[in-house]
Amino acid sequence: MVFLLQVLFLGLSTFAPASCAQFQLHVPSGRDRVLAVEGDEVVLPAWYTFQGEAASAQPWETLTLMWFLEQEGQDLKQVLAHINKVTTSQDGVSLVYPMPSRNVSLRLRGLREKDSGSYRCSVNVQDKQGTSRGHDSKTLKLDVWDAISGLLSLRNLSSSMSGVYICKASNRVGSASCNVTLEVSTGPGAAVVAGAVVGTLVGLGLLAGLVLLYQRQGKVPEEVANDIKEDATAPRTLPWPKGSDTISKNGTLSSVTSSPALRPPHGSSRLGASTPTRSHGWVSPSALSRKGAVPVMVPAQNQAGSLV
């Protein structure tokens, strides 16, 4: 299809009358080569005129317009066409001015390196009767450069490094610059940080101590009710059983009364035998033991007769 269109344009140019010399397709002088950067937008300028008419004049002719991309080692590729008042194009490709217009500049958006090549603009105009009034083509070369990024690393920042940093870049495509403002604020000193850390550790230690103390107090067993205390006072009087010996208030042994059950049994002894007797107030320890008596400790007395 592209080849057939080329043949059509060549045929129209061959059989065009001499008056077609008034028609001319223009590109900017010295702008036959355009440089761009990846991701940018670029315009390939082109327009046509008739002798004695400005490019901005209202067109009276019928326009057939085509833009092609020619790359080394590849087939010719059509990127835009305007035929019978209908415009078709690839993505990112459009006309700068809507038709009808004598300015046929091409706009390319979102450029990539693969978009580099020679762009050919072919224009054919006819009058209302369908007679060709002109045909011409021009080529503009487009070079798309890779985008290059840069990085500035700053280490060991200090307040003296604060300020405005200007980045400038330039190449065959052109030049550009940008500004970056850096503000360095000093943080707390080492002593302040160390104090905060120590204070935090001390606070945690106190909190842990309080928790352990509370747990320990909750686990202390209650004192046994019948434990003997060292500071307990002895009873003032001893609970002597009835019938047993008593001790006077001044601490002297007043009297000893023997229980009738402890007295020796009455009975006649054999004639001629004499039984030694003791005083009625004394009972042998063995007899007391047999009767179930409990030994009693009697405090010692001093010479004055008081208890020691």
C-alpha positions as CSV (number, residue, x, y, z in Angstrom):
1,M,0.0,0.0,0.0
2,V,2.8,2.4,0.8
3,F,4.5,1.6,-2.4
4,L,1.4,2.3,-4.4
5,L,0.9,5.7,-2.8
6,Q,4.5,6.6,-3.6
7,V,3.9,5.6,-7.2
8,L,0.7,7.7,-7.2
9,F,2.5,10.8,-6.0
10,L,5.3,10.4,-8.5
11,G,2.7,10.0,-11.3
12,L,0.9,13.2,-10.3
13,S,4.2,15.0,-10.2
14,T,5.2,13.8,-13.6
15,F,2.0,14.8,-15.4
16,A,1.5,18.1,-13.5
17,P,1.2,21.2,-15.8
18,A,3.8,23.9,-15.9
19,S,1.6,26.1,-13.7
20,C,2.4,23.8,-10.9
21,A,5.8,25.6,-10.5
22,Q,3.9,28.1,-8.5
23,F,3.5,25.4,-5.7
24,Q,6.2,24.9,-3.2
25,L,6.7,22.8,0.0
26,H,8.8,24.5,2.8
27,V,10.8,23.4,5.8
28,P,12.8,25.8,8.0
29,S,16.3,26.6,6.8
30,G,18.9,24.7,8.7
31,R,16.2,22.7,10.5
32,D,16.4,19.6,8.3
33,R,17.9,17.8,11.4
34,V,16.0,17.7,14.7
35,L,17.4,16.5,18.0
36,A,15.3,15.3,20.9
37,V,15.5,13.4,24.2
38,E,13.5,10.3,25.1
39,G,10.1,11.1,26.6
40,D,10.0,14.6,25.1
41,E,7.6,16.0,22.4
42,V,8.9,17.4,19.1
43,V,7.4,19.2,16.1
44,L,8.6,18.6,12.6
45,P,7.7,21.8,10.8
46,A,6.5,21.9,7.1
47,W,4.1,24.0,5.1
48,Y,3.3,24.7,1.4
49,T,2.4,27.8,-0.5
50,F,1.4,29.0,-4.0
51,Q,3.2,31.9,-5.6
52,G,1.8,35.2,-4.3
53,E,-0.3,33.5,-1.5
54,A,0.6,33.2,2.2
55,A,0.7,29.9,4.1
56,S,-2.1,31.2,6.3
57,A,-4.5,31.9,3.4
58,Q,-7.8,29.9,3.3
59,P,-7.1,26.8,1.2
60,W,-9.3,26.4,-1.9
61,E,-7.5,23.3,-3.1
62,T,-8.0,19.6,-2.1
63,L,-5.1,18.3,-0.1
64,T,-3.6,14.8,0.0
65,L,-0.9,14.6,2.7
66,M,1.3,11.7,3.9
67,W,4.2,11.4,6.4
68,F,6.6,8.4,6.2
69,L,9.3,7.1,8.4
70,E,12.4,5.8,6.7
71,Q,15.0,3.8,8.8
72,E,18.1,2.1,7.7
73,G,17.6,-1.6,7.1
74,Q,13.8,-1.4,7.5
75,D,10.9,-0.9,5.2
76,L,9.3,2.5,4.7
77,K,6.6,3.0,7.3
78,Q,3.6,5.3,7.1
79,V,3.0,7.3,10.3
80,L,0.2,9.7,9.2
81,A,-2.1,10.2,6.2
82,H,-4.8,12.8,5.3
83,I,-6.8,11.6,2.3
84,N,-10.3,12.8,1.2
85,K,-10.5,14.9,4.3
86,V,-9.9,12.0,6.7
87,T,-6.8,11.8,8.9
88,T,-5.3,8.5,10.2
89,S,-2.1,8.2,12.3
90,Q,-0.2,6.0,14.7
91,D,-0.2,6.5,18.5
92,G,1.6,9.6,19.6
93,V,1.5,11.1,16.0
94,S,-0.7,14.0,15.0
95,L,-0.9,17.2,12.9
96,V,-0.2,20.5,14.7
97,Y,-3.1,22.3,12.9
98,P,-6.4,20.8,12.0
99,M,-7.3,20.4,8.3
100,P,-7.9,22.2,6.0
101,S,-4.6,24.1,6.5
102,R,-1.5,24.8,4.5
103,N,0.6,24.1,7.6
104,V,1.2,20.4,7.6
105,S,3.7,20.2,10.6
106,L,3.9,16.9,12.4
107,R,3.8,16.4,16.2
108,L,5.5,13.4,17.9
109,R,4.8,12.7,21.6
110,G,6.5,10.3,24.0
111,L,9.6,9.8,21.9
112,R,11.8,6.7,22.1
113,E,15.1,6.0,20.6
114,K,13.4,3.7,18.1
115,D,11.6,6.7,16.7
116,S,14.9,8.1,15.2
117,G,15.0,8.2,11.4
118,S,14.2,10.3,8.3
119,Y,10.6,11.6,8.2
120,R,9.4,12.4,4.7
121,C,6.5,14.8,4.0
122,S,4.7,14.3,0.7
123,V,2.0,16.8,-0.4
124,N,-0.3,16.8,-3.4
125,V,-2.9,19.5,-4.1
126,Q,-5.8,19.5,-6.6
127,D,-8.3,22.2,-7.6
128,K,-12.1,21.7,-7.4
129,Q,-12.1,20.1,-10.8
130,G,-9.6,17.5,-9.7
131,T,-6.7,18.9,-11.6
132,S,-3.4,18.6,-9.9
133,R,-1.9,22.0,-8.9
134,G,1.2,20.8,-7.2
135,H,3.2,18.0,-5.7
136,D,6.4,18.1,-3.6
137,S,8.1,16.2,-0.7
138,K,10.7,17.1,1.9
139,T,12.7,15.1,4.4
140,L,13.6,15.9,8.0
141,K,15.9,13.8,10.1
142,L,15.1,13.1,13.7
143,D,17.7,11.9,16.3
144,V,16.3,10.8,19.7
145,W,18.8,10.6,22.5
146,D,18.7,8.4,25.6
147,A,17.7,10.1,28.8
148,I,20.6,10.3,31.2
149,S,20.1,10.8,34.9
150,G,22.6,11.9,37.5
151,L,22.9,11.5,41.3
152,L,24.6,13.6,43.9
153,S,25.5,11.9,47.2
154,L,26.2,13.9,50.3
155,R,27.6,12.2,53.4
156,N,28.4,13.4,57.0
157,L,26.0,16.3,56.6
158,S,26.5,19.5,58.7
159,S,24.7,22.8,59.0
160,S,27.4,24.4,56.8
161,M,26.3,22.3,53.9
162,S,22.8,23.9,53.8
163,G,22.0,25.9,50.7
164,V,20.8,25.8,47.1
165,Y,22.3,23.2,44.8
166,I,22.1,23.9,41.0
167,C,22.3,21.0,38.5
168,K,23.2,22.0,34.9
169,A,23.3,19.6,31.9
170,S,23.9,20.3,28.2
171,N,24.5,18.2,25.0
172,R,23.8,18.5,21.3
173,V,20.1,18.6,22.0
174,G,20.3,21.6,24.2
175,S,20.8,22.5,27.9
176,A,18.7,22.5,31.1
177,S,19.1,23.2,34.8
178,C,17.3,22.6,38.0
179,N,17.6,23.8,41.6
180,V,17.5,21.8,44.8
181,T,17.3,23.4,48.3
182,L,19.0,21.5,51.1
183,E,18.5,22.4,54.8
184,V,20.5,20.6,57.4
185,S,19.1,20.8,61.0
186,T,21.3,19.7,63.9
187,G,19.8,17.1,66.2
188,P,20.3,16.6,70.0
189,G,23.9,16.1,71.2
190,A,25.5,12.9,72.4
191,A,25.2,13.9,76.1
192,V,21.5,14.5,75.7
193,V,21.0,11.2,74.0
194,A,23.0,9.3,76.7
195,G,21.1,11.0,79.5
196,A,17.8,10.0,78.0
197,V,18.9,6.4,77.6
198,V,20.2,6.3,81.2
199,G,17.0,7.9,82.6
200,T,14.9,5.3,80.7
201,L,16.9,2.4,82.0
202,V,16.7,3.7,85.6
203,G,12.9,4.2,85.3
204,L,12.6,0.6,84.0
205,G,14.7,-0.7,86.9
206,L,12.5,1.1,89.5
207,L,9.4,-0.2,87.9
208,A,10.7,-3.8,87.9
209,G,11.7,-3.4,91.6
210,L,8.2,-2.3,92.5
211,V,6.6,-5.2,90.7
212,L,8.9,-7.7,92.4
213,L,8.2,-6.2,95.8
214,Y,4.5,-6.3,95.3
215,Q,4.6,-9.9,94.3
216,R,6.8,-10.8,97.3
217,Q,4.4,-9.1,99.8
218,G,1.5,-11.0,98.3
219,K,3.2,-14.4,98.9
220,V,4.3,-13.9,102.7
221,P,2.5,-16.6,104.8
222,E,0.5,-15.6,107.7
223,E,2.0,-16.1,111.2
224,V,1.1,-19.3,112.9
225,A,-1.3,-18.5,115.7
226,N,0.4,-20.8,118.3
227,D,4.0,-19.7,117.6
228,I,5.9,-18.8,120.7
229,K,7.1,-15.2,120.7
230,E,10.3,-14.2,122.4
231,D,8.8,-11.1,124.0
232,A,5.8,-13.0,125.6
233,T,5.6,-12.7,129.4
234,A,5.3,-15.7,131.7
235,P,2.0,-16.2,133.7
236,R,2.0,-14.6,137.1
237,T,0.8,-17.7,138.9
238,L,1.3,-21.3,138.2
239,P,-1.8,-23.5,137.9
240,W,-1.2,-25.9,140.8
241,P,-3.6,-28.8,141.0
242,K,-5.7,-29.3,144.0
243,G,-4.2,-31.3,146.7
244,S,-0.7,-30.5,145.6
245,D,1.9,-28.4,147.3
246,T,1.5,-24.6,147.2
247,I,4.0,-21.8,147.2
248,S,3.3,-18.6,149.1
249,K,3.3,-15.2,147.5
250,N,6.7,-14.4,148.9
251,G,8.1,-17.4,147.1
252,T,8.6,-19.7,150.2
253,L,7.3,-23.2,150.5
254,S,4.5,-22.7,153.0
255,S,3.0,-26.2,153.4
256,V,2.7,-29.5,151.7
257,T,-0.5,-31.4,152.0
258,S,-0.6,-34.9,151.0
259,S,-3.5,-36.5,149.3
260,P,-5.3,-39.1,151.4
261,A,-4.8,-41.5,148.6
262,L,-1.0,-41.1,149.1
263,R,-1.0,-41.8,152.7
264,P,0.3,-45.3,153.7
265,P,-2.5,-47.8,154.4
266,H,-3.6,-48.5,157.9
267,G,-3.1,-52.0,159.1
268,S,-1.5,-54.0,161.8
269,S,2.0,-55.1,161.3
270,R,3.5,-58.3,162.5
271,L,4.2,-58.5,166.2
272,G,7.7,-57.7,167.1
273,A,8.4,-55.9,163.9
274,S,9.0,-52.3,163.8
275,T,8.4,-50.3,160.6
276,P,10.3,-47.1,160.2
277,T,8.0,-44.2,159.6
278,R,8.5,-40.7,158.3
279,S,6.7,-37.6,159.0
280,H,3.1,-37.3,157.8
281,G,4.1,-34.5,155.4
282,W,6.5,-36.5,153.3
283,V,5.6,-38.9,150.5
284,S,8.2,-40.9,148.6
285,P,8.8,-40.0,144.9
286,S,8.0,-43.5,143.8
287,A,4.6,-43.5,145.5
288,L,3.8,-40.2,143.8
289,S,4.8,-41.6,140.5
290,R,2.6,-44.6,140.9
291,K,-0.3,-42.4,141.8
292,G,0.2,-40.3,138.6
293,A,1.6,-37.2,140.2
294,V,3.6,-34.7,138.1
295,P,7.0,-33.6,139.4
296,V,7.1,-29.9,140.3
297,M,10.2,-27.7,140.0
298,V,10.5,-25.7,143.2
299,P,12.6,-22.5,142.8
300,A,15.7,-22.3,144.9
301,Q,15.8,-20.0,147.9
302,N,18.5,-17.6,149.0
303,Q,19.5,-17.2,152.6
304,A,16.8,-14.6,153.1
305,G,14.2,-17.1,152.1
306,S,13.1,-15.4,148.9
307,L,13.0,-17.2,145.5
308,V,16.0,-17.0,143.3
